[in-house]
Amino acid sequence: MFAVILALAFVDLDPYVAIGGDAPKTRYPFMVQLQQFLVVSYVHHCGGSLLTASYILTAAHCATDSLQLQAQAGTVWRNSNEQGQRRDILRMVAHERFIQDGTTGPYDIALATVDEPFAVDGVNVAILPLLPHYYQHPNTTEVVGFGKIDHDDTLPDRLRFVRCNLHAPDECKRDDMVGSFCVGTPGATACQGDSGGPVVGTIDGVDWLVGLVSHGLKVCGTGPIICTDVNFYGNWINEVIHRMSLDSEESE
């Protein structure tokens, strides 16, 4: 199981096994970098998906109260000082049933809100809607992130992606598959650094948010990863957004 910060590391991609690599400039405009302040600057912490101009969906194990966080969108470059838009994160709400104990498990989902809405232009910055219930879970998804890319703990400068196939639940060999699904094969998977990043399904040319990177095997790139199924948490997401919106109105 991955430790507190999971990273999608597309480790040693074999072109005969997986399709992936550097992300095209405007292919994933909904990708958000969650960055934590360390000593003098902000550095990569987790991934996220822009659900609305003000709300970001990410993993619960990325939501640590002690961290000072900001969000960056609109660039494929990690921790860029010149490109993209940056916003302070005002509040993060993790699922109340998630256990924050240094490991990852069920209910690994959280919502973050920013101090000012992102300027959504649909090209460099865009929102990613949840997969509707009337669609079946796609057999092939794209996993996106800035996670480690080799066994020397190297983080990429540019956003990466990998195409992964869906597995049957019994192929993941886990007992805590509540509200989650499993994707990936050796060489086509995720690693430390990409927790909370989007798992994207494309149906008839339209991108949908299918899941969030949660956790996987201790050694990156050796097997499937477990992803939070956002469709399962649709009611929770709507309730938290409603509650956070009311709290924001009352504080004005």
Backbone hydrogen bonds, N-H to C=O, Kabsch-Sander energy under -0.5 kcal/mol:
donor,donor_aa,acceptor,acceptor_aa,energy
6,L,4,V,-0.8
7,A,193,G,-0.6
9,A,7,A,-1.2
10,F,8,L,-0.7
11,V,9,A,-1.8
12,D,149,I,-1.1
13,L,10,F,-0.5
17,V,14,D,-2.5
18,A,14,D,-3.0
20,G,18,A,-0.5
21,G,161,F,-2.3
23,A,159,L,-2.8
27,R,24,P,-1.2
28,Y,24,P,-0.5
31,M,28,Y,-1.8
32,V,48,G,-2.6
33,Q,72,Q,-3.0
34,L,32,V,-0.6
34,L,46,C,-2.9
35,Q,33,Q,-0.6
35,Q,70,Q,-3.0
36,Q,43,V,-2.4
37,F,68,Q,-2.4
38,L,36,Q,-0.5
38,L,41,S,-3.1
40,V,38,L,-2.5
41,S,38,L,-1.7
43,V,36,Q,-2.6
45,H,34,L,-2.6
46,C,34,L,-1.8
47,G,195,S,-3.3
48,G,32,V,-1.3
49,S,57,L,-2.2
50,L,30,F,-2.2
51,L,49,S,-1.0
51,L,55,Y,-1.9
52,T,55,Y,-1.6
56,I,112,A,-2.7
57,L,49,S,-2.7
58,T,110,A,-2.6
62,C,59,A,-1.4
63,A,60,A,-1.7
64,T,62,C,-1.4
65,D,63,A,-0.5
67,L,64,T,-1.7
69,L,67,L,-0.7
70,Q,35,Q,-2.3
71,A,87,R,-3.3
72,Q,33,Q,-2.2
73,A,85,Q,-2.3
74,G,31,M,-0.6
78,R,157,D,-3.2
80,S,77,W,-1.1
85,Q,73,A,-3.5
87,R,71,A,-2.6
89,I,69,L,-1.7
90,L,88,D,-0.6
90,L,113,T,-2.2
91,R,113,T,-1.3
93,V,111,L,-3.1
94,A,92,M,-0.5
95,H,109,I,-2.2
98,F,95,H,-1.9
100,Q,98,F,-0.7
101,D,99,I,-1.5
107,Y,178,V,-0.6
109,I,107,Y,-1.9
110,A,58,T,-2.6
111,L,93,V,-2.4
112,A,56,I,-2.6
113,T,91,R,-2.3
114,V,54,S,-1.6
115,D,88,D,-2.2
118,F,53,A,-3.0
120,V,118,F,-1.1
121,D,119,A,-0.6
121,D,125,V,-1.0
122,G,125,V,-2.6
126,A,29,P,-1.5
128,L,50,L,-2.5
131,L,209,L,-2.1
135,Y,132,P,-1.5
141,T,164,C,-2.8
142,E,200,V,-2.5
143,V,162,V,-2.9
144,V,198,P,-1.9
145,G,160,R,-2.4
147,G,8,L,-1.1
148,K,192,Q,-2.2
149,I,154,T,-2.4
153,D,150,D,-1.0
159,L,76,V,-2.9
160,R,145,G,-2.3
161,F,21,G,-2.2
162,V,143,V,-1.7
163,R,19,I,-2.7
164,C,141,T,-3.2
164,C,162,V,-0.5
166,L,139,N,-2.9
167,H,182,C,-2.8
171,E,168,A,-2.1
172,C,169,P,-1.5
180,S,177,M,-1.5
181,F,227,C,-2.3
182,C,167,H,-0.5
183,V,225,I,-1.9
184,G,165,N,-1.6
185,T,188,A,-1.6
187,G,221,G,-1.2
188,A,185,T,-3.1
194,D,191,C,-1.4
195,S,6,L,-7.5
196,G,213,V,-2.7
197,G,194,D,-2.1
199,V,211,G,-2.4
200,V,142,E,-3.1
200,V,198,P,-0.5
201,G,208,W,-2.4
203,I,201,G,-0.5
203,I,206,V,-2.6
206,V,203,I,-1.8
208,W,201,G,-2.5
209,L,129,P,-3.3
210,V,199,V,-2.5
210,V,208,W,-0.8
211,G,199,V,-1.8
212,L,228,T,-1.5
213,V,197,G,-2.1
214,S,226,I,-1.9
215,H,226,I,-1.5
217,L,224,P,-0.6
220,C,218,K,-0.7
221,G,190,A,-0.9
222,T,219,V,-1.2
225,I,183,V,-2.9
226,I,215,H,-4.1
227,C,181,F,-3.2
228,T,212,L,-2.5
229,D,179,G,-2.4
230,V,210,V,-1.2
230,V,228,T,-0.9
231,N,210,V,-0.6
232,F,229,D,-0.8
233,Y,229,D,-0.8
233,Y,230,V,-0.6
234,G,231,N,-1.4
237,I,233,Y,-2.7
238,N,234,G,-2.1
239,E,235,N,-2.4
240,V,236,W,-2.5
241,I,237,I,-2.3
242,H,238,N,-2.2
243,R,239,E,-2.4
244,M,240,V,-2.9
245,S,241,I,-2.2
246,L,242,H,-2.0
247,D,243,R,-2.2
248,S,244,M,-2.0
249,E,245,S,-2.1
250,E,246,L,-2.2
251,S,247,D,-1.4
252,E,248,S,-0.6
252,E,249,E,-0.7
